[in-house]
Amino acid sequence: MFSRQKSFDPRSVGVAIAGFAAFVNLYSPQALLPELSREFGVGAGEISGLMTASTAAIALSAPFTGALADVVGRKRLITAAMFAIALPTVIMTFSASVAELAVWRFVQGLLLPPIFTVTVAYIGDEWPPGDVARVAGLYVSGASIGGFSGRFLSGILSDVLGWRHAFQIIALLTLVAAGIVAATLRRERRFVASGGLLMSLRSMLRHLRDRRLVATYAIGFGVLFNFIATFTYISFHLAAPPYSFSPTLLGMLFLTYLVSSPIVPWTGRAIALFGRRPFVLGTIAVWIVGVLLLLAPSVPIVIAGLTLCAVCGMLCQTISTGYVTMTAKEGRSSAVGLYATVFYIGGSAGAFLTGIAWATAGWNGCVALIVAMQAIMAIIVAAAWE
């Protein structure tokens, strides 16, 4: 009876849709970067600043969003941000330069932490510890579908209607998602408000003294570093001769994200079977294999490598976000906020440093940098995770 009730819990729908809405906005420009680079006459490194602008804004605002949510509650902040983010998405369509696009991408980034940071904290508060990994998996599945949809739909819509109309349709999807979350995500029941913003900020600082949390934050840095580095610069690699992929074909690369959606909800069982640390180390090893496959000249082999990268990255993200909520006994929003800050600093570093690698050593240099980051992640997990 109890497990059947969990299967039809409407909150699970709200959690997945919130993840979808956040990441459909965050990643919608990624498949369009080569096209935008040509339209505005800028290089790969400069146009990739559109990704850096939003990830930098997230990194700046995430811990303070978490502290605020510890004071005022969860659902109110999540739904308000989801409705609000549609506005800068629409304004982006009137941009006449890369600088204007970057400004509105930064505003988007400021509005994203109240969605995903607070949603992850909501999961940790409202579900029993034994269900956290499963529900976090549902959230990550929604996020992966959102990340795929942002890239895939924007690529197709750009070919058919132009990139400006593509962003307008993304904004409409976000408003629909916001309505669904408002209807399905009930007000928090187990959340207890902290004694004030200052106390919540002190709690956030205490998280930095927890060895397990700091190690998990470092893994988060590496996860988004690798995602941004891989899926941004593979687009430039395949948009160039001899491949010459169109925006639609570049968007279709992100079908690989969908493979992870039915897998990550089973992460909890895999942890119970293998143990958290051995499972993550094995996942990183497979992830390295996937990255090395991206050096192959054959497109099917590249697709296989991207699929391994997507699945392994989502598994690592699911485990690390669940581990944060389980480890932080108080101030979960601020703990998740700090995770998000380091996570998106990693994304910004992935866009910037891989841009340097691309300019100096091409795609081979990008792959070498990604593999080095994965090796560092494995060392951290082996040394610091229990």
C-alpha positions in Angstrom: 0.0 0.0 0.0 2.7 2.5 1.0 4.9 1.8 -2.1 1.8 2.2 -4.3 1.1 5.6 -2.8 4.7 6.7 -3.5 4.3 5.8 -7.1 1.4 8.2 -7.5 2.8 11.0 -5.3 2.1 14.2 -7.2 5.1 15.9 -5.5 7.3 13.6 -7.6 5.8 15.1 -10.7 6.4 18.6 -9.4 10.0 17.8 -8.5 10.7 16.4 -12.0 9.1 19.3 -13.8 11.0 21.8 -11.7 14.2 20.1 -12.8 13.0 20.2 -16.4 12.2 23.9 -16.3 15.5 24.9 -14.8 17.7 23.1 -17.3 15.6 23.7 -20.4 16.5 27.4 -19.8 20.1 26.9 -18.7 21.1 24.9 -21.8 18.9 26.2 -24.6 21.7 28.3 -26.2 24.2 25.4 -26.3 23.3 23.8 -29.6 23.0 27.3 -31.2 26.5 28.5 -30.2 28.1 27.9 -33.7 25.2 29.6 -35.4 25.3 32.6 -33.0 29.0 32.7 -33.5 28.6 33.1 -37.2 25.7 35.6 -36.9 27.5 38.0 -34.5 31.0 37.4 -36.0 32.7 36.2 -32.9 34.9 33.2 -32.0 34.1 30.0 -30.1 35.6 31.3 -26.9 33.6 34.5 -26.9 30.2 33.0 -27.8 30.7 30.4 -25.1 30.5 33.3 -22.7 26.8 32.9 -23.0 27.1 29.7 -21.0 29.6 31.3 -18.6 27.3 34.3 -17.9 24.5 32.1 -16.6 26.7 29.7 -14.7 28.6 32.6 -13.0 25.3 34.2 -11.9 24.2 30.9 -10.4 27.5 30.5 -8.6 27.1 34.0 -7.1 23.5 33.7 -6.0 23.0 30.1 -5.1 24.3 30.1 -1.4 22.2 33.2 -0.6 19.2 31.7 -2.2 19.6 28.7 0.0 19.9 30.8 3.1 16.8 32.7 2.1 14.8 29.5 1.5 15.9 28.3 5.0 14.0 31.3 6.3 10.9 31.7 4.1 10.2 28.2 3.0 10.4 26.2 -0.2 7.4 26.1 -2.6 6.8 29.8 -2.7 10.4 30.5 -3.8 10.4 27.7 -6.4 7.2 28.7 -8.2 7.9 32.5 -8.1 11.3 31.9 -9.8 9.8 29.6 -12.4 7.2 32.2 -13.5 9.8 35.0 -13.4 12.5 33.4 -15.5 10.3 33.5 -18.6 10.7 37.3 -18.8 14.5 37.5 -19.4 14.1 34.6 -21.8 11.8 36.6 -23.9 13.9 39.8 -23.7 16.9 37.9 -25.0 15.1 37.6 -28.4 15.4 41.4 -28.9 19.2 41.4 -28.3 21.4 43.0 -31.0 24.8 41.9 -29.7 26.5 39.1 -27.8 27.0 41.5 -24.9 23.2 42.0 -24.6 22.5 38.3 -24.8 25.1 37.8 -22.0 23.4 40.3 -19.8 20.1 38.6 -20.0 21.7 35.2 -19.6 23.2 36.5 -16.4 19.7 37.5 -15.2 18.4 34.0 -16.1 21.2 32.6 -14.0 20.2 34.7 -11.0 16.7 33.2 -11.1 17.7 29.5 -11.5 19.0 28.7 -8.0 15.5 29.3 -6.4 14.3 26.5 -8.7 16.9 23.7 -8.5 18.7 24.5 -5.3 15.5 24.8 -3.3 13.9 21.8 -5.0 16.8 19.5 -3.9 16.5 20.8 -0.4 12.7 20.2 -0.5 13.5 16.5 -1.4 15.8 16.2 1.6 13.1 17.7 3.9 10.0 16.0 2.7 11.0 12.4 1.9 12.4 9.8 4.3 16.2 9.3 4.1 15.7 5.9 2.3 13.7 7.6 -0.5 16.0 10.6 -1.0 18.2 8.9 -3.7 15.1 7.6 -5.6 13.4 11.0 -5.6 16.7 12.8 -6.4 16.9 10.4 -9.3 13.5 11.6 -10.5 14.6 15.2 -10.2 17.8 14.5 -12.2 15.8 12.6 -14.8 13.6 15.7 -15.2 16.7 17.9 -15.3 18.3 15.7 -18.0 15.1 15.8 -20.1 15.0 19.5 -19.7 18.7 19.9 -20.7 18.1 17.7 -23.7 14.9 19.6 -24.7 16.6 23.0 -24.4 19.3 21.9 -26.8 17.3 19.7 -29.1 14.2 22.0 -29.5 16.3 25.1 -29.8 18.3 23.5 -32.6 15.2 22.4 -34.6 13.3 25.6 -33.9 16.3 27.7 -35.0 16.5 25.9 -38.3 12.7 26.3 -38.9 11.9 29.7 -37.3 15.2 31.3 -36.3 16.9 31.4 -32.9 14.8 34.3 -31.6 11.5 32.4 -32.0 13.2 29.4 -30.5 13.8 31.3 -27.2 10.3 32.6 -27.2 8.9 29.0 -27.3 11.3 28.0 -24.5 9.8 30.8 -22.4 6.2 29.5 -23.1 7.3 26.0 -22.1 8.6 27.4 -18.8 5.3 29.1 -18.0 3.4 25.9 -18.6 5.9 24.0 -16.3 5.5 26.7 -13.6 1.8 26.1 -13.6 2.2 22.4 -13.3 4.6 22.8 -10.3 2.3 25.2 -8.6 -0.5 22.6 -8.9 1.5 19.5 -7.9 4.1 20.6 -5.4 2.4 20.9 -2.1 3.5 23.3 0.7 6.3 21.9 2.7 5.3 20.0 5.9 8.6 18.9 7.5 10.5 22.1 6.9 11.2 24.2 10.0 12.2 27.8 9.4 15.5 28.9 10.7 15.9 31.7 13.3 16.7 34.3 10.7 18.9 35.0 7.7 22.0 35.6 9.7 21.6 32.2 11.5 21.1 30.5 8.2 24.3 32.1 6.8 26.2 30.9 9.8 24.8 27.4 9.2 26.1 27.7 5.6 29.6 28.5 6.8 29.5 25.5 9.1 29.0 23.3 6.1 32.5 24.3 4.9 34.0 22.6 7.9 32.4 19.3 7.0 35.0 17.2 5.2 32.4 15.1 3.4 30.5 18.1 2.2 33.6 19.8 0.9 34.6 16.7 -1.0 31.1 16.4 -2.5 31.3 20.1 -3.5 34.5 19.3 -5.3 32.9 16.4 -7.2 30.1 18.8 -8.2 32.7 21.2 -9.6 34.1 18.4 -11.7 30.7 17.1 -12.9 29.6 20.4 -14.5 33.1 21.2 -15.7 33.1 18.0 -17.7 29.5 18.4 -19.0 30.0 22.0 -20.2 33.5 21.2 -21.6 32.2 18.1 -23.5 28.9 19.2 -24.8 29.8 22.8 -25.7 33.0 22.0 -27.6 31.8 18.8 -29.3 29.3 21.1 -31.0 32.2 23.2 -32.5 34.1 20.0 -33.4 31.1 18.6 -35.3 30.0 21.9 -36.8 33.4 22.1 -38.6 34.4 20.1 -41.7 34.3 17.3 -42.4 31.2 16.8 -40.3 29.5 20.3 -40.9 26.6 19.5 -38.6 23.6 21.9 -38.8 21.9 23.3 -35.6 19.3 20.5 -35.9 21.9 17.8 -36.0 23.8 19.4 -33.1 20.6 19.5 -31.1 20.1 15.8 -31.9 23.4 15.0 -30.1 21.6 15.7 -26.9 19.3 12.7 -27.4 22.1 11.0 -25.5 20.8 12.7 -22.4 17.5 10.8 -22.6 19.3 7.5 -22.1 20.1 8.5 -18.5 16.4 9.2 -17.6 15.3 5.6 -16.9 18.6 4.7 -15.3 19.2 7.4 -12.6 16.1 6.6 -10.5 17.8 3.2 -9.8 20.8 4.9 -8.3 19.7 4.1 -4.7 19.6 0.4 -5.4 23.0 0.5 -7.1 24.5 2.3 -4.0 22.9 -0.3 -1.7 24.4 -3.1 -3.9 27.9 -1.8 -4.5 28.5 0.9 -2.0 28.6 4.7 -2.7 32.3 5.1 -3.2 33.0 1.9 -5.3 30.0 2.7 -7.5 31.1 6.3 -8.1 34.7 5.2 -8.9 33.4 2.7 -11.4 31.2 5.3 -12.9 34.1 7.7 -13.4 36.2 5.0 -15.0 33.4 4.3 -17.6 33.0 8.1 -18.0 36.7 8.3 -19.0 36.2 5.6 -21.6 33.3 7.6 -23.0 35.4 10.8 -23.3 38.2 8.9 -25.1 35.7 7.6 -27.6 35.0 11.2 -28.7 38.4 11.2 -30.4 37.2 8.6 -32.9 36.5 9.9 -36.5 33.3 7.8 -36.8 30.1 9.6 -35.8 28.4 6.5 -34.4 31.4 5.9 -32.1 31.2 9.6 -31.0 27.5 9.2 -30.3 28.3 6.1 -28.2 30.9 8.1 -26.3 28.5 11.0 -25.7 25.9 8.5 -24.4 28.4 7.1 -21.8 29.3 10.7 -20.8 25.7 11.7 -20.3 24.8 8.6 -18.3 27.9 8.6 -16.1 27.6 12.4 -15.5 24.0 12.1 -14.4 24.8 9.2 -12.1 27.5 11.2 -10.4 25.2 14.2 -10.1 22.4 12.2 -8.6 24.7 10.6 -6.0 26.4 13.8 -5.0 23.2 15.9 -4.6 21.6 13.1 -2.6 24.8 12.8 -0.5 24.6 16.6 0.3 21.0 16.4 1.6 21.8 13.3 3.6 25.0 14.7 5.1 23.6 18.2 6.1 21.5 17.7 9.2 20.4 21.3 9.3 20.3 24.2 6.8 19.8 21.9 3.9 19.0 24.7 1.4 22.2 26.5 2.3 24.2 23.2 2.0 22.7 22.6 -1.4 23.2 26.3 -2.3 26.9 25.9 -1.6 27.0 22.8 -3.7 25.3 24.7 -6.5 27.8 27.5 -6.2 30.8 25.2 -6.6 29.0 23.2 -9.3 28.4 26.2 -11.4 31.9 27.6 -10.8 32.9 24.3 -12.3 30.7 25.0 -15.3 32.2 28.4 -15.8 35.7 27.0 -15.5 34.7 24.2 -18.0 33.6 26.8 -20.6 36.6 29.1 -20.1 39.5 26.7 -19.7 38.3 24.4 -22.4 38.0 27.4 -24.7 41.7 27.9 -24.1 42.4 24.3 -24.8 40.3 24.5 -28.0 42.2 27.6 -29.2 45.7 26.1 -28.5 45.3 22.3 -29.1 41.9 21.8 -30.8 39.5 19.0 -29.8 42.4 16.7 -28.7 43.4 19.3 -26.1 39.8 19.5 -24.9 39.6 15.8 -24.4 42.9 15.7 -22.5 41.7 18.5 -20.1 38.4 16.6 -19.5 40.2 13.3 -18.7 42.5 15.1 -16.3 39.5 16.6 -14.4 37.9 13.1 -14.2 41.1 11.7 -12.7 41.1 14.4 -10.1 37.5 13.6 -9.2 38.4 9.9 -8.8 41.2 10.8 -6.4 38.9 13.0 -4.3 36.2 10.2 -4.0 38.8 7.6 -3.1 40.4 9.8 -0.4 37.4 11.6 1.1 34.2 9.7 0.7 33.0 7.1 3.2 
